Amino acid sequence: LAGLFYVRTIRKMKILTIVDFFEIRFGSKPAQFAAVAQLILFIGWTGSLLISMGIIIENVAEIPQHYSMILGTVIVLIYTVLGGMWAVSITDFFQIIIVMVGLVLIVPALSQQVGGIGAVWDSIPKDKLTLLPHNGGPRVWLEYIQAWVVIGLGGIAGQDLLQRSMSAKNEAIAANAAYISAGLYLTIGFIPVFIGIVGAELLPNISNPEYIVPEIALAYLPPLAGAIFITALLAAVMSSADSALLACSSIIGNNILSQLPKVKNNILVLSRISIPVCATVALFVAFYFKNIYELLLASYSISLVSLFAPFTAGIWWPKTNNTGAIMAMFSGLLSWILFMVILPDHPGDLYAMAVSIVALIFGSLLTQNTDHPIPLTDLNGNSI
């Protein structure tokens, strides 16, 4: 979706942050809202990644999880602060290679330990080998859709996507990279899912389901294969954590500190200082939540319910105006909070996304004569 509908436009705008898009297309108030929403999103996402690092390090080194999370935070901070986007890009490149090698190696190694791939496959209940819900009513289907939509669409209006798009050599490379990444998610990304399904059968009494992947690696793989796979897990988490911290830093530097006249000459230094500040906040968030999936879902839900609709409409619907964007942002966020209170067992973020879209359409159409839409331009004011 990013390659088809978003990346090329983002490249043409020559912007540095996703907040710049809202500033250019809708004005200062939507941009300020977007800046706050993005910071909450990426601090929450970083927090979920720190929990993951803590789990992995705790399982391998037997260091208590809180201390493991602190250790992982320090490691990521060092190369992110010292190297910036270049260091993140280089380390991500090698980390992804390690991830793919580790994931490819673990399947035959794990299969050999438990009697072959056929034995593994036969041990899995057939209802777990389908991508679709096999029972339940409409709410089960809504929760299934939620699992795809929240991160899939919630991540569209994200600073990490923009950073990667703008760092590519040209539009074609940026778009093709999105397509290749989608393919890798659907192939290499299936392996951890497979391990989790197998692990549920091999270790049915595990105390915490979030420990399943490292526990499987330690219990069933030879030492060398286990070491490679654990390294791959850490590499995957670190690859995302450094990007999330850099996204926070970019927004703080380019969209918050740049508005303060006395600090304009020190934005780069202050942006780097903001990285450990964001990491510290994320660490405390991680200590509080402790559940990876819940924290990740909550973080991306903020973007889904408030930013996805105005971001998409801002690119593809010329009639979208400031009023429509503001109504979409606030109605989506407030309705999401309301749905969590009155319908706690329902996917409130999906309902809130629908509210946001409806509010954007009606808000824009009803105020066309009093709030004229701002045309989409690049950073220099040239029409796109």
Secondary structure by P-SEA (a helix, b strand, c coil): ccccccaaaaaaaccccaaaaaaaccccaaaaaaaaaaaaaaaaaaaaaaaaaaaaaaaaccccaaaaaaaaaaaaaaaaaaccaaaaaaaaaaaaaaaaaaaaaaaaaaaaaaccaaaaaaaccccccccccccccaaaaaaaaaaaccccccccccaaaaaaaaacccaaaaaaaaaaaaaaaacccaaaaaaaaaaaaaccccccccaaaaaaaaccccaaaaaaaaaaaaaaaaaaaaaaaaaaaaaaaccccccccccccaaaaaaaaaaaaaaaaaaaaaaacccaaaaaaaaaaaaaaccaaaaaaacccccccaaaaaaaaaaaaaaaaaaaacccccaaaaaaaaaaaaaaaaaaaacccccccccccccccccc
